[in-house]
């Protein structure tokens, strides 16, 4: 009996020892896991994306318009800011201002859109080099969408029947390149994206201009001051036309957002457009205007929302349409096809650049410049302090010394940029 009692006691002691060992091992493992978690949390900002997924700035999904929502509000996901604040305040208009989240998005490398693209024919490395350098000097980045040779687009793939004449292949190639832009937005589920053609140019103060534009689009879209829309440019838009060669406000819509005392506004005598444009004679020469547009011509630069890209592919690719792509976008804005909502700015903030050298190399659409003349000096339409023409100063870090293309006609303005919203009837829209 005594032997059996001693054996039972030993077994109990052994079980208690094993249980204690298990608890000690578990506690050590738990503490180690907690230390690893804390280390990742502390170093997450510098760890590779594969280890700690990071949300891309500016990648917050855009919200559809109230019509597309069926009148119901939707929950939106915002980019985690981790307590970050913008370095400098943004523009304000009355009680309306851009939120910290929007300023951070606008100041990222995609300019507040989810992505920036440049349409570039692969063989034109000269143009892609110039775009890459210019973008780097003004603080943004982009991906390339390959331009298309119209000869490579079979007739069966066209949305309509194009009359065959000189330059038709260029028109077709341009159309397909812009359809590929809309296609890419949908494929990648971009909330919004900006496209630039590879001969585009912009002011050295491009980023400041875009902050004013964002304040204007939010105002025109009547974004409540207490609401933080998913996009810095507001919600419910389909297209924002930043670079064009002619633009018109919607007839009968008198809403105007005025950007006043703006030193980047092209002097009236140097504004060059090839289509209709607003009558600015009733405004000061340093005023830029934003409005709902019934369309523009030329596609130097514009932004599409996800829903806008869907509508573009339906109207200009699946439906029957056989005009140049800028005419197609213009018609979508004018006809409000499928509720297409377009915003415009004049004078434009993106235009085309003509570099020094042979004039025959300007365009890839057609034989627009057939002469053999050589341009001694480059120039850009409608851009005051051209990024391309100030490249040397920007490389040397002398942005404050960037010069105007027309110094004798560019006034020295004092004081801040100011804003005004009007909706009273005004006769500034050409027939």
Buried (B, 14 or more C-beta within 10 A) or exposed (E): EEEEEEEEEEEEEEEEEEEEEEEEEEEEEEEEEEEEEEEEEEEEEEBEEEEEEEEEBBBBBBBBBEEEEEEEEEEBEEBEBEEEEBEEEBBEBEEBBBBBBBBBBBBBBBBBBBBBBBBBBEEBEEBBEBBBBBBEBBEBEBEBBEBBBBEEBEEEEBBEEBEEEEBBBBBBBBBBBBBBBBBBBBEEEBBBBBBBBBBBBBBBBBBBBBBBBBBBBBBBBEBEEEEBBBBBBBBBBBBBBBBBBBBBBBEEBBBBBBBBBBBBBBBEEBBEBEBBBBEBEEBEEBBBBBBBBBBBBBBBBBBBBBBBBBBBBBBBBEEEBBBBBBBBBBBBBBEBBBEBBBBBBBBBBBBBBBBEEEBBBBBBBBEEBEEEEEBEEBBBBBBBBBBBBBBEBBEEEEBEEBBBBEEEBBEEBEEEBBBBBEEEEBEBBEE
